[in-house]
Amino acid sequence: GCLLVIVARCAKSEVALPGTMIAIPLAFYGVMYACGLNLEDMRENQWVGEVQPPAPLTALLDLVDLRKVRWEALLNTDFLSTWLGMVFVVSFSSCLDVAAISMDMGEALDVNKELTTVGLSNIISGLLFGQTGSYIFSQTIFTYRTGYHSRWVGFLGALSFLAIVV
């Protein structure tokens, strides 16, 4: 953690922070092998998690059973008021996030364009059994405050995610 803060504050290269994020696990495994240890040794000492059986991406579809959905709950007024309240809170917080990013950047953003992008991304993510992406605002602010104004951070983040999933 400390190394990432130092690199984020001191390095001038746009590749320094993402490169450090990649270098940390590489260094961990490099030291492990240099010391003559293997993954089983690391698991015994709880430095590395247990092996999980591989699951194909299609296993996500096995998690969806629409027969278990209580559709009548959608007509419940308590549900509807709670849902509308959540929509309002999330929409308002997304507007605040866009305003915070705009203030950090020192330039006006097209709020409609930003919120439309987030909304469409969330719809696509939901249809593909993913999670909502409102956390990305925090990632954007973090990345911008570190001084890295490059698409490399997003590209390497997406690449890391794909490496974990696939």
C-alpha positions in Angstrom: 0.0 0.0 0.0 2.7 2.5 0.9 4.6 1.8 -2.3 1.5 2.6 -4.3 1.0 5.9 -2.5 4.7 6.8 -3.1 4.5 5.9 -6.8 1.2 7.7 -7.2 2.6 10.9 -5.7 6.1 11.0 -7.0 6.3 9.2 -10.4 5.8 11.3 -13.5 5.2 8.5 -16.0 1.7 7.5 -16.8 2.7 3.9 -16.8 4.3 4.0 -13.3 1.2 3.3 -11.2 -0.3 0.5 -13.4 3.2 -0.9 -13.8 3.7 -1.0 -10.1 0.4 -2.7 -9.6 1.6 -5.4 -12.0 5.1 -5.5 -10.6 4.0 -6.2 -7.0 2.5 -9.7 -7.6 5.4 -10.5 -10.0 7.9 -9.6 -7.3 6.0 -11.7 -4.8 6.1 -14.8 -7.0 9.7 -14.0 -8.1 10.9 -13.9 -4.4 8.9 -17.1 -3.7 10.6 -19.0 -6.5 14.0 -17.5 -5.7 13.7 -18.8 -2.1 12.9 -22.3 -3.4 9.3 -22.2 -2.3 6.3 -23.4 -4.3 2.6 -22.6 -4.3 1.9 -25.5 -1.9 4.4 -24.2 0.6 2.7 -20.8 0.3 -0.8 -22.3 0.8 0.4 -24.1 3.9 1.6 -20.8 5.4 -1.6 -19.0 4.2 0.2 -16.6 1.8 -1.9 -17.9 -1.1 -5.5 -19.1 -1.1 -6.7 -22.6 -1.6 -7.1 -24.0 -5.1 -10.7 -23.6 -6.3 -12.1 -25.9 -9.0 -12.3 -24.2 -12.3 -15.8 -23.2 -13.5 -16.7 -22.3 -17.1 -18.2 -18.9 -17.8 -21.5 -20.7 -18.7 -21.8 -21.7 -15.0 -23.2 -18.2 -14.4 -26.3 -19.2 -16.2 -26.8 -22.0 -13.7 -27.1 -19.4 -11.0 -30.2 -17.9 -12.7 -33.4 -19.6 -12.0 -36.3 -17.3 -12.8 -38.8 -19.8 -11.3 -37.5 -18.8 -7.9 -38.3 -15.1 -8.4 -41.4 -13.9 -6.5 -42.9 -11.9 -9.3 -45.9 -10.9 -7.1 -43.5 -8.9 -4.9 -43.1 -6.4 -7.8 -46.8 -5.3 -7.2 -46.2 -4.7 -3.5 -46.4 -1.0 -2.7 -43.7 -1.3 0.0 -41.4 -2.8 -2.7 -42.2 -0.1 -5.2 -41.6 2.8 -2.8 -38.3 1.2 -1.7 -37.2 0.7 -5.3 -38.1 4.2 -6.3 -36.3 5.6 -3.3 -33.2 3.6 -4.2 -33.4 4.8 -7.8 -33.6 8.4 -6.5 -30.6 8.0 -4.1 -28.4 6.3 -6.7 -29.3 8.8 -9.4 -28.6 11.7 -7.1 -25.2 10.2 -5.9 -24.2 9.6 -9.5 -24.9 13.3 -10.3 -22.7 14.3 -7.3 -20.0 11.9 -8.5 -20.0 13.6 -11.9 -19.8 17.0 -10.2 -16.9 15.9 -8.1 -15.0 14.6 -11.1 -15.7 17.9 -12.9 -14.4 19.9 -10.0 -11.3 17.8 -9.7 -10.6 18.2 -13.4 -11.3 21.9 -13.4 -13.5 21.7 -16.5 -17.2 21.2 -17.1 -18.4 17.7 -18.1 -21.4 16.9 -20.1 -23.5 15.5 -17.2 -26.2 14.0 -19.6 -23.5 12.2 -21.6 -21.7 10.8 -18.4 -25.0 9.6 -16.8 -26.2 8.1 -20.1 -22.9 6.2 -20.4 -23.2 4.9 -16.8 -26.9 4.0 -17.3 -26.3 2.1 -20.5 -23.3 0.3 -19.0 -25.4 -0.7 -16.0 -28.2 -2.1 -18.2 -25.7 -4.1 -20.3 -24.0 -5.3 -17.1 -27.3 -6.4 -15.6 -28.3 -8.3 -18.7 -25.0 -10.1 -18.6 -25.3 -10.9 -14.9 -22.7 -8.4 -13.9 -22.5 -5.8 -11.2 -23.4 -2.1 -11.4 -20.5 0.2 -12.3 -21.1 3.3 -10.1 -17.9 2.5 -8.2 -16.0 3.5 -11.3 -16.6 7.2 -10.3 -14.4 6.6 -7.3 -11.8 4.9 -9.5 -11.9 7.9 -11.9 -11.3 10.4 -9.0 -8.5 8.3 -7.6 -6.8 8.0 -10.9 -7.2 11.7 -11.8 -5.8 12.8 -8.4 -2.7 10.6 -8.9 -2.0 12.7 -12.0 -2.3 9.8 -14.5 -4.5 11.1 -17.3 -4.0 8.1 -19.6 -6.3 5.4 -20.8 -3.6 2.9 -19.7 -5.0 2.7 -16.2 -8.5 1.6 -17.5 -6.9 -0.7 -20.1 -4.7 -2.5 -17.6 -7.7 -2.7 -15.1 -9.8 -4.3 -17.8 -7.0 -6.6 -18.8 -6.5 -7.7 -15.1 -10.2 -8.3 -14.8 -10.3 -10.5 -17.9 -7.2 -12.4 -16.7 -9.0 -13.2 -13.5 -12.3 -14.2 -15.1 -11.1 -16.0 -18.1 
